[in-house]
């Protein structure tokens, strides 16, 4: 779902490597993912007009339809999961998770305060 969503939101003519970076995965991993999506008719790879090594990726009509169904299902599931939860609790939880992600990206602080 994430790969298809990023592909759908990418500017037309986005290269495969650019999309892999946006998702945050290695190019080889993304290539395998694209192989499977292409075999299922969800994405199409087109050659770059001037660089044979570069492929442009786009969702096919079947991929657009499948993504719409996935997003609708995810939206319904999210609504069911969050029913009855106080919005301020969700905001606090989101803030905590953002802080934890930032710390992991920056490297964990030394518990003793040593540099």
C-alpha positions as CSV (number, residue, x, y, z in Angstrom):
1,X,0.0,0.0,0.0
2,X,2.7,2.5,1.0
3,X,4.6,2.0,-2.3
4,X,1.5,2.4,-4.4
5,X,0.4,5.5,-2.4
6,X,3.9,7.1,-2.9
7,X,3.9,6.3,-6.6
8,X,0.4,7.8,-7.0
9,X,1.5,11.0,-5.2
10,X,4.8,11.3,-7.0
11,X,5.2,13.9,-9.8
12,X,4.7,12.4,-13.3
13,X,7.9,10.9,-14.6
14,X,9.4,10.2,-11.2
15,X,12.3,7.8,-11.4
16,X,12.3,4.5,-9.6
17,X,15.2,5.5,-7.3
18,X,13.5,8.7,-6.3
19,X,10.4,6.8,-5.2
20,X,12.5,4.3,-3.3
21,X,14.1,7.2,-1.4
22,X,10.7,8.7,-0.6
23,X,9.6,5.3,0.9
24,X,12.9,4.9,2.7
25,X,13.9,1.5,1.3
26,X,16.9,0.3,-0.7
27,X,16.7,0.3,-4.5
28,X,17.0,-3.5,-4.7
29,X,14.2,-4.0,-2.3
30,X,12.0,-1.6,-4.2
31,X,12.9,-3.4,-7.5
32,X,11.6,-6.7,-6.1
33,X,8.5,-5.0,-4.8
34,X,7.9,-3.4,-8.3
35,X,8.5,-6.7,-10.0
36,X,5.6,-8.2,-8.0
37,X,3.3,-5.1,-8.5
38,X,4.1,-5.1,-12.2
39,X,3.4,-8.9,-12.5
40,X,0.0,-8.2,-10.9
41,X,-0.7,-5.3,-13.4
42,X,-0.6,-2.6,-10.7
43,X,2.3,-0.6,-11.9
44,X,4.0,0.2,-15.2
45,X,7.7,0.9,-15.7
46,X,8.5,3.2,-18.6
47,X,12.0,3.9,-20.0
48,X,13.4,7.4,-19.4
49,X,13.6,9.3,-22.7
50,X,17.3,10.0,-22.4
51,X,18.7,7.6,-19.8
52,X,18.3,3.9,-20.5
53,X,19.2,3.0,-16.9
54,X,16.3,5.0,-15.4
55,X,12.7,3.8,-15.3
56,X,9.7,6.0,-14.7
57,X,7.0,4.4,-12.5
58,X,3.3,5.0,-12.6
59,X,0.2,3.2,-11.4
60,X,-1.9,1.5,-14.0
61,X,-5.7,2.0,-14.0
62,X,-5.9,-1.4,-12.1
63,X,-3.3,-0.1,-9.6
64,X,-5.3,3.1,-9.1
65,X,-8.5,1.1,-8.5
66,X,-6.7,-1.3,-6.1
67,X,-5.2,1.6,-4.2
68,X,-8.5,3.3,-3.8
69,X,-10.0,0.1,-2.4
70,X,-7.1,-0.3,0.0
71,X,-7.3,3.3,1.2
72,X,-11.1,3.0,1.8
73,X,-10.6,-0.2,3.8
74,X,-7.8,1.4,5.8
75,X,-10.0,4.4,6.5
76,X,-12.9,2.2,7.8
77,X,-10.5,0.2,9.9
78,X,-8.9,3.4,11.4
79,X,-12.4,4.7,12.2
80,X,-13.3,1.5,14.0
81,X,-10.0,1.4,15.9
82,X,-10.3,5.0,17.1
83,X,-13.9,5.0,18.0
84,X,-14.4,6.3,21.5
85,X,-10.8,7.5,21.9
86,X,-10.4,11.0,23.1
87,X,-8.7,13.2,20.4
88,X,-6.4,14.8,22.9
89,X,-5.1,11.3,23.9
90,X,-4.4,10.7,20.2
91,X,-2.6,14.0,19.9
92,X,-0.4,13.2,22.9
93,X,0.3,9.7,21.6
94,X,1.3,11.1,18.2
95,X,3.6,13.6,19.8
96,X,5.3,10.9,21.9
97,X,5.8,8.7,18.8
98,X,7.3,11.6,16.8
99,X,9.7,12.3,19.7
100,X,10.8,8.7,19.8
101,X,11.3,8.6,16.0
102,X,13.4,11.8,16.1
103,X,15.6,10.3,18.9
104,X,16.1,7.1,17.0
105,X,17.0,9.0,13.8
106,X,19.5,11.3,15.7
107,X,21.0,8.5,17.8
108,X,19.9,7.6,21.3
109,X,21.2,9.9,24.0
110,X,23.7,8.6,26.5
111,X,21.8,7.8,29.8
112,X,24.8,9.1,31.8
113,X,25.0,12.3,29.9
114,X,28.5,11.6,28.6
115,X,29.3,12.8,25.1
